[in-house]
Amino acid sequence: MSDVVITVRGESNARVRAEEAAVRVTVSVDGPSRGPVVEQAQERASVVQDGLVAHLRSGEVSEWSSARVSVWSDRPWNAEGAQLPLVHHASVELSATFVDAGALSWWLGDVTESDDVQVTAVDWRLSPDTRTRTEREVAAEAVHVAVERAAAYADALGLASVSAVEMADAGLLGARPESPFAATGARMMAARRPRGRRSACSRRRSS
């Protein structure tokens, strides 16, 4: 009697509250004179930096950084097509990682009161340790789901025990060994008939 192949998919997901937020803000100033524009940008950026230092000391910020002042000039055109005098621009980008959502909310409210400061990005994320632990837990649960699903199919077909023989993420089942994607692995389960015949089933983990 030939082997019976059963392909199944194991799925699992987890919702975890974000632990930190990577935020970027840009201080931008423009005006007719280069010197005052640069000075104003530096002064405004210094105020933002002082706030970040205070949050760092209180433990609400884990790290922060500031880029150098970028300065450039251009000549705008008016509605009549005439070129206007030079306009000078200066900007400073600052980034910080907040580990306290309440502190971030208050800080953003304070810095954005000024027209010179724009929030360019807020990226909510998990800490590296939590991300690794969660991925492992979700993967383990997905394997469990695949085993249970494969066992149900095997039982319906009158097969005996189920064991894993190959594992892979979605779309990688049956990949050739020489493929660069084969290292990702597959999850394939084999069910044995009472007389020793073997069948197989696969599963995919998604998180």
N, C-alpha and C positions, 0 to 999 in steps of 0.2 A: 504494500500500500504506500503511495507517494505521500510526501510531507504536505501539510496544509499551512499556507502562509497567511497570517492575520495581521494586518497593519492598523494600528490604532494611534491616537494622538492624546498625549497627556497635557493638560493645561492647568495653570495655577497663577494667581495674581495676588498681590498684597498692596494695601494702601497704607503708606507710612507718612506721618506728618513731617514736613520739611524741617530740618534742624538749623539750617543756615541760609543766608541770602548774600550772594555776591552782587554788589551794587556799583554802578559806575555813574559818575556825574561829571559834567564839563562846565567849567567857568569860562565864559566868553565875554569879551569886552571889545568895543570898537569905537573909533573916534577920529577926528581930523589930525591929531598929533600922536606920533608914535610913542614918545616917551611916557606921557601921561596914561596912554592906553596900557602899556606894559606894566607900569606901576600899579594901576588900578586892578589889573588881572591878578598880579602877585598878592596884593593886599586882600582881595576877595578870596583867593585860594587859601591864603594863610588862615583866614577865619574858619573856613571849612575844615582845614587840617587841624586846627585847635579843637574843634568839636570831635573829630575822629580820635584824637589823642585822648580826650576825656573819656570817650566810650571804651577805648582800648584799656585804659587804667581801671575802669569799672568792670571789665570782663564782658562787656556787651559786644565788643568787636574783637575778633581773633587776629586780624591783620589788616593793614591798609598801606597804600602806596600812592605816590603822586608823580606825574610825569613833568618834564620840563615845560617851560612856557613856549608855545608855538606862536610865531609872529609872522604876519604876511600883510600885504597891502594890495589894493586894487582901485581902479578908476571906474566907478559906476556911470551909467548913462541915464539921462533924464528922458521924459516922454517925448521931447522934441528931437531926440537923437544927438544931443550935445553931451560930450564927455565931461563929467564933473571932477572936482579935485580929488586927490587921493584919500581913500578911507583906510585906516590902519586897523588891523584885527589882532587880538591876542587871546589865546585860550590855554587852559590847563585842565588835564583830565586827572581825576582822582578815583581810586577804587578802594573798596573795603569789603570785608566779609563780616556780616553781622550774625551773631548767634542768638540774638534776642529780638523777636519780631516786634515787640512793643517799642523797644529802643529805636529800631529802624524806622518805624512809623513816625515817631516824634522827630527824629533827625531829618527825615525827608520833608516833613512839614516845615521845619525851621529853614532848611537851606533853599527850598523852592519858593520861599517868600520873596527872594531876590530875583529880578528878571535876568540877572547875570548867570544864574545857575540852572542848568537843565539836566534832568535825569535821563541818561541814555540807555540804561539797562538795569534790570533787577532779575537775577537768576536764582530761583529757589532750588535748593538741592539738599541731599543727605550728606552726612559726614562719610568719609571713605570707609570707616569701620562698619557703620550701619548699612551702607550700600552693599558691602561684601557679605555681611551676615544675612541681609534680606534676600539677596540673590541666591544664596545657598539654601535658605529655607524654602523659597519658591520653587527652586529646582527639585528639591527633595519631595515636595508635595506633588509636583507635576509627575515625577516618577511613580509615586504612589497611585495617582489617578490612572496612569497608563497601565500599571500592573492590575488594578481592579477591573479596568475596562477589558483588558486582554483576558483575564480570568473568566469574565462573564461570557465573552465570545467562545472561549475554549469549552466552558461548561455546556453552552448551548449546542456545540458541535460534538459533544461526547468525548472531548479530549481530557487528558489528565492534568498534571502539574504544568505551570508556566514558568519559564526562566528567560532572562535577558541574554541575547546573543549579540546585539548590535545597538548602538545609540547614536542619535544625530539630532541636530536642530531642524527646524522646518525646512524642507526642500533639499536636505543633504542625505537623506536615507538612500543607501545604495551607491554613494559616491565612490569613484575609483580611489584606491589607496594612494595613487600618485597625485591626486588632486590636492591643491593647496588648502581646500576646504575640508578635506576628509579628517583632518586633525580635530575638527570641532566635535566629531563623534556622532553616534546615532543611538537611538534606543529601540532595540528590536527584541521582541519576546518570543520564545519558542515554547510551544505546548506539546507535551508528549502523549501519545496514545497509550492505552493500557498495554499494548504489545511492544512498546518501545519505539514506535514510529514517532517522528518529531515534526512539529509544524512550527511556524514562527510568526511573530507579530511585532510590529514596530510602533513606536510612539514618538511624538514630538513634544518637546517642552516649549512653552511660550510663557513669557512673563511680562 
